[in-house]
Amino acid sequence: MKVKINGIKISAISSCVPKAKLDLTSLSNQFGEKEVRKIIKTTGIKSVRVSENGVTTSDLCFISTKKIMLDCNIKPDDIDGLIFVSQTADYKMPQTSHILQNRLGLKKETICFDLPVGCNGYIYGLFQASLLIQSGSCNNVFVLCGDTTTKIINDQDRSLKMVFGDGGSSTLIEKGSQDISFIIYSDGAKFKDLIIKSGGSRFPYSISDNEIITDEDGNSRSNSDLYMNGMAIFNFAITCVPKLIDEILEYSEWKKENIDLFALHQANKFMIDYLRKKIKVNLNKMPVVVDGFGNTGPATIPILLTEKIKNKNKTKVLLCGFGVGLSWGGATCNLSKTKIIKTLEV
């Protein structure tokens, strides 16, 4: 899918993370000091954010949205669209977006829907919001993205426990005078590389799904926990992402050297550094902010923006997400008029 959408403005971006951090060195007794040091060196992640029991993705997104409404003087009646992008919804049903509509006090005419998309979710959310505005259905749409992935990881799975963190975000999309170009790809043939096997209609949950299985690398999990084939995901990313970036630059008629910021999904430092070298851009144009946060799924890009832009002039920004699905996508946009709110902690 390739499209340029006109008449859009990204008005504000806010993100929110738990105050609580898991210091990965504290896992040395559990996984071994040598193994922990090795993983920290490889991923560049020394700590991740962990939400308390009872705190969900929607709570973090709610706080982010309220901050935008307060700082930008947005009234509940101004909003006519709400998109919740997450794979850690409050319930299997109903949709979390409907719950958020009520919590935020938005009018009943507000169109609400959930997008259960992970690492590429921010691109999907911006795309859907832009479509709603371009169609004339909405004037102001909130895109709420995030995951509390720590709640779906087995404590004995060091490959994931030491990488993923929790976070949420909110982005306000309005009618405007700017363009956003999108390119999105999918490869469902590789869906098993990042998956929670049980709990859906294909494999309904059963007691046997709690049985712990230990793989050849010593990582333990059940079929009810998140599984990731790390090497397969890495190979997918380094193959597909550079091609996507070249393609969207050409489609947008932008030159690489004129890009102010490459905001890539923050999977881990090793992957971002590898991609940066392969794409051949400077570190200051493709920053890494995964340390102290972890991989927060669809919230990684907005967290990067709220950590790194801080209202500096960023006229040409390239966004890129990639991961579960498998799915990957990019967007080029202008953030020079966007209010960027410093990352919140709760």
N, C-alpha and C positions, 0 to 999 in steps of 0.2 A: 504494500500500500504506500502510495506516494502522493502527497497533496500539499498545496499552499493555501492557507486560510487567511482571508483578509478581514480587516475591521475588528481586530482583537487588541486588548491591552492586558498584560499581567500587572495588576495594580499593587498587590502586596503579597509577601511571603513570610510565613512565621513557622517556627518549629518548636517542639517541646520534647524534652527527654527526662527520664527519672533522675533524681539526684543520686540515687544509690548506684555505686559502681562495684563491679566484681573485679578485684585485682587478680590478674591471672597467675601471678606468682604464688598466690594463696592455694593454688591447686597442685603445688609441687608434691605434697604428701599423697595426694590421690593418684596423680598420673606420673609422678617421677620428675625430679628437678631437671634432669637432662632433657626430657621430652618437652617439658613446658618451655624451657629456654629456647629450644629449637623452634617450636611453633611461634613463639613471640617474635623471634628473629625473622622468620619467614613471612608472617602476616603483617608485622609492624603494629600489632595490637597488644597493648599492655593491660588494658582494662576495657570492659564493656558496661553499658548501662542495663540495669535490671529493674523491672517494675515490680512493685509490691504485689502481694496477693490481693486480688480484687480490683487492681488497676488495669484497665484494658487499653487497647489501641485507641478506641473511641474517646477515652478520657483525655489522652494526650492530644488528640486532634481537636477535641472540644476546647481545651485551654488555648491552643494555637489560634483557633478561629475567634474566640472571644477577644483575644489580644488584638487581632486585626480589626475587629468591629469597634473596639475601644479607641485604638490609635488612629483609625481612618474615619471615625465618626460614621460607621455603617449601621443603619437601623435594620432590625429584623425584616421589616416589610420591603427593604431594598433588594433582598435576595429572592431569586425565583428558581434557583437550581442548586442542588447539593449532590456531590458525587463522593462516595466513600470508597477509597481504593486500599484494600487490605486482604490478606489471607488469614488474619486472626480476628474475625468478626466477633461481636458479643455473643451471638447465638447462631445456630444453623438456620433458624428462622425465628422472627422476621428479619428483614434487612436492617442492618445497623444504621443506614442512612435515614430511615424513617424515625428511628429512636433519636438520632441527632437533630432532626428537624424540630422535634418537640422540645428537646433540651435547650436548643438555641433560641427557641421562641419564634421560629420562622413561620410565615403564613402557610395555611393549608394548601394553597395553590402551588407551593414549591414542588418542583419535580425532583424526586429523590431516587437514586439507585446505587447499588453496590457493584464494584468491579473487583472480583477476587483475583487480582493480578499482583505478582510479587515484585521482583527486582526491576522490572520494566514498567511498573505501575504508574510512576509519575508521568511518563510520556503518554501512556494511555489516558490518564486522567485529564491532562492538558488537552489532548486531542478531542475527547468527548465533550469537554466544556466548550471548546472552541466551536465544535459543530452545533451545539445548542444555541450559542450566540449568533453564529453566522446564519442559522436557519430562521432567526427571528423569534424563536421560542422563548429565549431568556435574554435578560440584559446583564445580570450579575450572577455568577456561579462560583460557589466554593468547591474547591477540589481538596479533599482531606485524604492524605496518604500516610500510611505507616504500618508497622507491625510490632507486636510484642512476641517475637519469635522465641525468646527464652522459655516461654510457657509450653512450647511444643517440641522441646529438645530434651532428650534423655540425659540425666546428670552424668551418666557413664560414657557419654559420647564426646570424647575430648576434641574430635575433629570439628564439631559444631559448637560445643559449649565455649570454646576459646575464640570464636569468630563472631557469632551473632549477638546483637544487642537489641534493645527496645527503643522505639522512638515514634513520634507522630508529627504531622505538619498540616498546614493549611495554606492554600493559595487562592487569592481572589482574582477571577478572570472577569473582565468587563468588556463592553463595547468600546472600541477605540479606533485608532488610525494605523495600527501596526499590523505586520504580517507574521505568521508563524508557519514554517515549513515542517512537515512531518514525513518520516519514512519509518515504517514498522514491518517487521518480519516475524514469522512463526515457523517452528519446526516441531510439530507434535510427535514426530517419529522418535524423538529423544525424551519423551515426557518422564520416563522412569529415572532419569538422572538426578531429579530433584523432586521428591514426592513424599507424601504421607499416605501409605498404602491403604490403611483401613479407616473406616468411619464414614465412607460415602456409600452411594447406592451400588457401586460395582463390588465393593467388599465391605458390607455392613459390619459394624463393630461386634466382636464377640470376645468372651473371656480369654480365649486363646491368643488374642492379639496383644495381651499384656506379657506374653512370654518374651524374655530377654534373649536376644541373639547377639553373639560377639563375632565380629568379622575378623578377617585375617590380619588386620592392623591393630586389633585390640580395642576397637570402638564397639560399645554395647548399646543396643537400642531395641525397641519393640516395633511391630508394624503400625502402632499408633503414634510413633514418634517421627519427627522429620528425618529423612535420609537424603544425603547428597553424595553423588559421585564426584568428588572434588577435582580429580584429574580430568574427567570428561568435561566438566563445566569450565575449567581453565582452558582446555584446548578449544572448546567452542568459542570462548570469549576472545582469545588472541587471534582466532581465525576470522570471526565475523565482524568484530568491532572496528578494526582498521578499515575494512572494506566499506562498512556503513558510513564511517566518518568521511571518507573520500567521496562517497556517493552523495551524501546530503550537502556537503560543501559545493559540489558541482551543481546540484539541483537548486540550491539557494543562490548560486552565482556569487559565493563568498570565497575569498582566498584564505588559506590556512594562516598565513602570517598576519592577517588583519583581525583574527579572532581574539577577543579580549580574555575569554575564559572558556576552557573545555571542562564542563561539569559532568564527570562520569560517575556512574553508580559505584559506590565505595564498597567493593567486595572485600578487598584486603590490599595492603600496601604493595606487596610483591606484584600482584596483577596490574595495578594502576601504573607502577613504575615500568613494568614490561611493555604495557600498551603505549605509555608516553614515549619510550625510546623507539618503539616500532613506528609510531605516528610521527616522531621527530618534532616534538614541541618542548619548550622549556618548562621546568618544574613550576615556575611561578604562574604559568598559564594552565597547568593541569595539576592542581593541588590535591593533596591527600589529607583527609580529615577523619579517617577511620579509627585512629587511636583515641581511646577515651570514650568512644561511642559503640564501636563494633558495626557489623553489617546490619542495618536497620531496614532492609528491604526497600520498599518504595519511598521511604523517608530519607534515604541517603543523599539524594540530590538536593532536596530542599535544605537539609541540615548543612550540606557543604555550602550552599548559597548563604544561609544565615550566619555561618561561621566566617566566610571568606570575603563576601562582597561588602557588607557593612556600609551600604549606600554609596559606595564608590561608583563612578561612571562606568557602566558595562554595556556598551551599545551593541556589541556582537557577542552573543553567548551561544555555545553549542552544548546541548544536553544529550546525554546518551545513557540508556538503561539496557540491562541484559541479564538474563537468568531464567528462572523457572518457566516452564512451558513446553519446550524452550521458546523464549521470545526475546527479541532485541529491537530497539528502536532509537531514533534520534529526532531532535527538534532544534531548529535555529530560531532564536528570538532576540528581541531587544529589551534589556532590563534597565535601561538608563532612566526610565521614569517609574521604576518599581520601588515601592517602599520595602526595604529589607529589614526585618526585625531580628535583633540578636536572639540567638537560641535561648529558650526558656528552660528552667529546671524546676521540677516539682517533686 
